[in-house]
Every structure is written in C-alpha cells, then in structure tokens.
Amino acid sequence: MGKLYKSVFFDADDTLFDYPRAERAALLACITEFRIPIEADTIVAAYRRHNRDAWQAFERGETDQETLRVERFRRLGAELGLALPLEGIGGFYLEALSRQSQLLPGALELVRELAPVYPLALITNGIAFVQRRRFAASPITPLFQAIVISEEAGVAKPDPRIFAPALERIGVAAADVLYVGDSVTSDMAAARNAGMDFCWLNPSGAPVPEGFAPAYVVAAVGEISPFLGRLSRRPEGKI
C-alpha cells in the first residue's frame, strides 16, 4: 500500500482525455472545410510538431495563447507551402476541437473508482472555451470537485500557482496531493515546483529526466489505483 493521499489531481489531455484522437478529428474537419490538397497524415504530423513547439513556448512564457492559436497554423502553412487563412482556420479548428471529448482507455473507470475515496481535481493548460465544452460533454467531469483551466486562472503549468484554486476548493495542502500527468515540462515540473508527489504517465517508457524524481511511473492510467491504497473514509476537507 502506498502513501495515503488526501486528494488526487489530474492533468486532462494525454492523461485522461485522448487528445491525439480529438486533435486528428478537428484537423480532418479543417482539411474538409478549407479544401486543403495535402494527405491527412502529412497535415496531422506537421501540425503536431508545430503545436507542441508553440505550447512549449507558452509554458516558458515566451508567447501568449492568442498568438499560439494562429502561430501553429502559420508555421504549418510555411512548412507545407500552403496559403492558409490563418484567422479563419484557427477559429474553425478550435470550434471543431471543442466538440471532441474522447477519453483514454481506462480513464473513466479509474476516476469512478477514485471519486468515492478521494476529492479529485482536473488541472489543464488549455483554452477555456474549448476545454469547458469538451469537459461538459464527458461523463468523467461530474466526478471532479475542482476544475482549473490556465486561461481562466491567469497562470499556467509549470507555475505551481495554478494548483491554488483546487487546493483551496478541496481544502488540502500540496504535500498531501498526488498529481497525475504525462508532460515533463508542464506536469512534472509543476508538481516539483509545488512540492507535490507526481505520478508520471509514461506510455513510451522514456527515462526519468535528470533533475526529476516522480513518486510513481506508469504506462497506463489503469496502473494507478493499486499504489493509492484504500481509505475507509473520505479524507476531511472542504468539499
């Protein structure tokens, strides 16, 4: 049996929500809407590179979300020689993405298992209207007692202040929380900065980066519950 935490916090995309499926569906909608004459897999692969780079720049404080929304498509067009209508395609993509609420295998089952025992929070670096619509369409969302979105909070991971609204809402200290996420630069760094234990969802089996010490490393969300143990009652806290 592992440490008896008082709360469990989760990242959203690539931890509970199947972001690659959501992203691909939204991009396919863009290809159809804007009649992009390039094979879908080429578009998806190139966009994912540029989107990752843009979000990492955002995490480093080098850009803002408004710029990010357009910049990833500007880079995509430049790489593939496409004259994309940047404002139009950026907005259309976000609208299409906001309709995608696919979950990773085992995510709903895990959260249903944990919710009667631990107060749960969802912490995401996301665009608010996109994430709110995706979460509203998912059966997983009502199981969370706090949801924090970076655009609404005014601070983004890896800044540990993003956890403050959830810590206050649930009534726990950071040291009593297990945070589950997939990203080294966003989630793992935020947990370290906040003094939280971190469970790294690491399906590729990558080595632990230098300077980090996650409490747990798992390949899939279904592996998480065994080390959380079982509590006879819900921990006390402001619910």
N, C-alpha and C positions, 0 to 999 in steps of 0.2 A: 504494500500500500504506500502511495506517495504522500507528499505533503498535503495537509488538509487546508485547501484554499478556501477563502470566504466568497470569492467571486471568480468568474471566468469571463475574460474579454476576448472577442474575436475580431480579426480583420474580416473584410467582406469578400472582395474579389480574389480569386485563386486560392481562397481558404474555405469558404462556404459556397460562394457563388461561382458558377462556371463561366468565368469571364471570356476565355477564348471562344466558346460557343456563342456567347452574346455578341462579342465583337465581330465574329465572322458573319452572323446573321445581319447585323447592321451594315457591314461593308457590302454584302451581297445586295442589300436593298439600295445602297448608293450606286453600285455598278449598274443596276437596272434603271434607276431613276435618271442618272446622268449619262447613260449610254456609253460607259467607259469601255473602249475597244481593246481591253487587255485581259488576259486569262485571270480568273478569280484568284487562284492560288498565288500568282505573282503579286497581285494587289495586296492580298492579305499579309503575305510575308514581308513585303516592303513597308506597309503601314505599321505592322507590329514593331519593326525596328525603330521607326521614327517616333512612334507613340511612346515606346519605352524611353527613348532618349529625352523626349520632351518632358515626361513625367519625372525623370531623374533630375533634370534641370530645375523643375519646380520644387522638388524636395530639397535641393541645395539652395533654394531661394534666389535662383538666377532668372526666373520668369514668373509670370502670374497665370492663373487659369484662363483668363480671357485671351491672352496671347497663345497659350498652349492649344486652345481649341482650333485655331487657324494654322499655327506653325507646323503641326504634324502633317496637315494636308499640303501645305506649301512645299515641304521637303519631299513628300511623296510625289507631287507633280514634277518637281525638279528632277528627281531621280529617274522617273519613267517617261519624261518628255511630254507630260500632259498639261494642257491649259485648263486646270480645274477652276470652277467658280468658287473661290475659297470660302466666302461668307455663306453662300448657299449650301455647299456640300457639308460644311462644318455643322451648320444648324440642322440639316436633314439627318446627318449621321447621329447626332445626339438625340433627336426625336426617335429615330429607329432603335437606338441603343436603350432608350428609356422603356421600351416595350419588352425587353429581354430580362427574364428573371430565373433563368435556368440555374439549378443547384448542382454542385458536385456530388458524385455518388457517396452515400452515407452521411451527408451533411444534415439533412432533416432528421434522420434517425438519431444522430449524436445529440443534436440540440434538444430534441424531445426527451432524451434520456437525462440530460443535464439540468434542464429547466426546473424540474421539481425540487432539485437539491441546491443549485447554485443560482443566485441572481446573475443574469447574463447581460453583457453589453456588446454592441457592434460598433466598431471604430473604423472609419474609412476616409481615405484621401480621395474624395470624389467631388463631382459636380452635383450640386444639391438637387436640382430638379430631376436629373437623370437617376440618381440613387434613390430618391424618395419614391419615384414612380416604380422603379424596379422592386424596391422593398415592399411597397404596398401590394404588389401583385403576387408576393411569395407567401406561402403558408408558414415560413420559418420566422417571419418578422414579429408576429404577436408574442413569440416566446422570449423576446428581449425586453428588458426593463429600461434600457437606455440605448439610444442610437445617436452617435456623434459623427457628423459629416464635416470635413475640414472647411469647406466653403462657408458653412454656417457658423462654425466655431471660430473662424478667423485665424486659425493656426493649423498646420499640417504636420503629420509624422515626417521626420523623426523627432519633431519638437514634443517633449513629454507633456506639455501643457494641453495637448489635445485630449488627454485622458481625464482632465479635471472635471468636466461636466458629468461624466459617467461615475467617477469616484464619489462625487458629491451626491448624485442622484441615488446611488445604491448604498452609500454610507460605509465605504471601506477605504483602507489605506492601500497605496500601491504595492507595498510589501506583501499584502495578503491576496494579491490577484495573480492569476496565471493568464498571460496574453498569448493567444494562438495566432500565428500568421505565417505568410510564405516569403515575404520580401526581406532580404538582408538590409538594404539601405533604408527602407521605410519602417517595417515592423520590428525587426530585430534591434535596430538602432534605437527606435523609440522606447522599447521595453528596457534596454540597457540604460538609457537616459533617465527613465522614470524609476528605476530600481525595482522593476517587476521581473518575476520569473517569466521565461519565454519558452514556448513550445514551437519549434520550427517545423513547419510542414514542408518537407523537402523530398518530393517525389523523384527527383533526378539523382538523389544520393550524393549531392555535392559535398565537399569537405567543409567543415565549420570554418568560417573566415577568421583570420588572425585578429585578435582583439575582442572576440565574442565568446560567450560561454552559455549557450542555451541550456536550460534545465532539461529539456527533452528534445529529441529529434524523431520525427515520424514520417513515414512515406505517404500516409493517407489519413484522413480525419477519423476513420474507423478505429485507428490505433490509439486514440487519445484517452478514451474513458478508463481503461484498466489502471493507469497510474494516478488517476484522480481519486481513487478510493471511493468509499461510500459513507455519507454522513447520515446519522439517524434523524437529523432535523435540519431545516434550512438555517444557515448562519444568520445571526442577528444583523440587522442593518436597516437603513431607511428604505422602504420599498414604495 
